[in-house]
Amino acid sequence: MAAQLESVERCLEKHLPDPELREVKRILYGNEPRKLELASAAVKSASQHGFELQGYGFEAATEQLRQPRKVRVGLIQNRIPLPTETAVKEQVSALHKRIAEMVEVAAMCGVNIVCFQEAWTMPFAFCTREKLPWTEFAESAKDGPTTRFCQELARKHNMVVVSPILERDELHGETLWNTAVIISNSGTVLGKSRKNHIPRVGDFNESTYYMEGNTGHRVFQTAFGRIAVNICYGRHHPLNWLLYSLNGAEIIFNPSATTGELSECMWPVEARNAAIANHCFTCAINRVGTEYFKNEFTSGDGKEAHHEFGYFYGSSYVAAPDGRQTPGLSRIQDGLLVTELDVNLCRQVSDKWNFKMTGRYEMYAEELAKAVQQDFCPNIISE
Ligand SMILES: NC(=O)NCCC(=O)O
């Protein structure tokens, strides 16, 4: 049943009369961002290729000394096109083909920076705890087939590409990592950012495959703004967002893979709260659909063994520093969300709310430094 609901917003639109609908949306999401006029060729192509296309714009106030700094970001969510038992190479090429179609439409919509979902070149097979064939999806971040494919996309469309993959690091004992590769619009690999926090919840058995990332909280200066990537489970950690923001990120992408029962009520809150708390834009992306695995696995909870992870509910969205957010993409369909951001809004909201100024970072740093010591004594006063 839950998988059938297309989206919360569409449900509200269907059932609420107009004046109430506007008020409910304002209370839940803030004043709705402007709808973007997207090229009719893009709308047609999206419909021909069977994916949803939505476009929104967040404006900032006009300033005297700074020009508006408008950037279009594209968030892509998708199902895996082939069954998980198909040969590895075929699955990867089918995903490359699907993403190329969707990026083509993003280009028609003037997208400057595109980001794909977590581990986009593969099924989210980490629930199985099996090594083969899943580790065969791992590739070099520097010059693996997927990075080369993304470099072509970047050059062709003059677009920054954020490509979250399963990385095999040949320089360091062929180790595996959950990594986002950032490719500049020139086609150069700008660098990579690894997932800092590995989940140990439900069927997310990712620690069987890779360790916590060691690239810290890098921020990438692109032609279109300073960006960072907080991969999936990192969105539950406010300090993780904070550190990207302290390093100057204006837009933080959160490529994810997460399922309904586990996290759907947290999803609309976390990236949005991070945008508010850190005076930046956040872009949350989740995959879509159910992925079936041939061999059953258990969740260590005494329940029946099963073949499926649960339902990946899509619902990708962008949140702005003033607390507004776009409606989510569909829960059931592939989609491209195009959002125009005026990055000047980050400083404008910061000047209004002053969280960076009023944050007591020295005090937190001092107390955190004590809290991580072996001899830490919690500061509890009792009678
Ligand atoms: N991919 C991943 O880290 N998922 C963990 C579950 C969640 O964070 O919702």
The ligand as an SDF file (V2000), in Angstrom:
LIG
                    3D

  9  8  0  0  0  0  0  0  0  0999 V2000
   22.7090    4.1470    2.4880 N   0  0  0  0  0  0  0  0  0  0  0  0
   22.6030    4.3980    3.7820 C   0  0  0  0  0  0  0  0  0  0  0  0
   23.5250    4.8710    4.4220 O   0  0  0  0  0  0  0  0  0  0  0  0
   21.4100    4.1020    4.3330 N   0  0  0  0  0  0  0  0  0  0  0  0
   21.2180    4.0360    5.7340 C   0  0  0  0  0  0  0  0  0  0  0  0
   19.8280    4.2570    6.1120 C   0  0  0  0  0  0  0  0  0  0  0  0
   19.4880    5.6900    6.2500 C   0  0  0  0  0  0  0  0  0  0  0  0
   20.3650    6.4940    6.5460 O   0  0  0  0  0  0  0  0  0  0  0  0
   18.3280    6.0370    6.0750 O   0  0  0  0  0  0  0  0  0  0  0  0
  1  2  1  0
  2  3  2  0
  2  4  1  0
  4  5  1  0
  5  6  1  0
  6  7  1  0
  7  8  2  0
  7  9  1  0
M  END
$$$$
